[in-house]
Amino acid sequence: MAKLATYRAKRDFTKTSEPKGAASRRQGSSFVIQKHDASRLHYDFRLELDGVLKSWAVTKGPSLVPGEKRLAVEVEDHPLSYGDFEGTIPEGQYGGGTVMVWDRGTWTPEDDPHDGLAKGRLSFRLDGEKLHGTWHLIRMGKRPREKQPSWLLNKGDDAFAREADDPDILEEAPSSVKTGRSLDEIAGRDPKKASVKKRAPAKAASKTGSSKAGSTKTKSSSSSQKASSGAEVAGIALTHPDRVLWEDQGLTKQQLAEFYVGIAEWLLPHLQNRPLTLIRCPSGAQKSCFVQRHPWAGLSDAIHRESVRDESGEAELLAIRDIQGVVALVQSGVLEMHVWGATLADLEHPDRLIFDLDPGEGVAWPDVVAGARAVRERLRGYGLESFAKTTGGKGLHVVAPLTPKAGWDAALTFTRSLAQAMAADEPERYTTTSVKQERAGRIFIDYLRNNREASAVAPYSTRARPGAPVSTPVSWEELAKVEPNGFTVVNLNRRLARLKKDPWAEFAGIDQVLPDAPKAKRKRVRSEEP
């Protein structure tokens, strides 16, 4: 009761349909963002902790641009049941106005969240239907006459971040993730007749940029308007097969589909029958991209809907079973395929551990390679064999296959402890914080992909980045000889044709189970050549 005393004192539950709720004893990790059209439009940002929803009012809403810090005023804790509330609070009641469930999912703190809240710096990962990746809440200094603590919410600089001139996620995806309705529809108003309240002006798109970039956009815009005949790849019809997806390479939709068909035997074992998180870029890698985890209108029958249980009840996820499914994803503008660390057959028990080594500014590639080998040696110390792959970016993934017996909590505890032990032993080289300013010259060891609904880019998936790079499995022996994003749609087939052996040939056949978590402090292990 004490945790929700302020919440209840502000509301008359005989007049408002908001849930009275109660503090819960469950240990969950949900988050919700509610779009709230009260005296002024804002977004209520809520993180589940200790049986309640810790809450902040974000006046302008979250931004995907790392440099844009949004004011977040800390407000009273809300009951967990509030995370499902969508409706209209009567005028005259506290917070009177319409409430929408704008986004929801799970969150994972990088470190102890209680310490983070106490110290005024909370870093975490979101895995929602709209928001993903790393985020930060930083408390500001207390100002005179301030009644409630003010924080700043900002996006971490990762694969889910956007540039200042990219589309605003608030305008791109304005509707409810619960019902698909707009605020007017939730309030029962006719959108054409509804009066328009004053809003904070949207930030103008950045006017900086080269004339070359401008001309490229004009050219691609005009070309996308040209009609193109259809094509068929692996029995799947492609519309606009000549649409260019990577302008710097001139690669088209049809070429991407044919590329995947050509490497199907390499790709499918890592992709089939796993929940997918997709990056869709219908107009190409240089245009607007967005995350897709759930079915959409017009979904191809080759892309399968899978109903699974989650914290809110039932959720429909996406999966593919064959190369026709992959081609159907290409037809839908998918440029990146990310997979869960478990199969649909056993979602509660991961069958792999993933360490994502993300180098900060100033870290050379040989140091990233040495870091991957250091992770390998640590894992070997616990009897675990592991494999390496490029990410299609500047980092590396170290992946250890598992016989699926241990649960997600155990997997996260193990990987967190190992990463923190490495950072404690060599703090000048490694860190477990994603705050960009704090990892310059160091490698961020990201262990947070070892959560039930977290995902990592699949082996042999392309990336929506310049050059059409491909996340590629490599052997430990060749690791130092490859470039971080050197394998692309253009050259990967030549690599595979030259290989005498699949670098991950033994991956599926290794029988190893998750050991106990490593201690927080271990003897330093030196990286060695294999």
Disulfide bonds with the S-S distance in Angstrom:
Cys281-Cys289 2.10
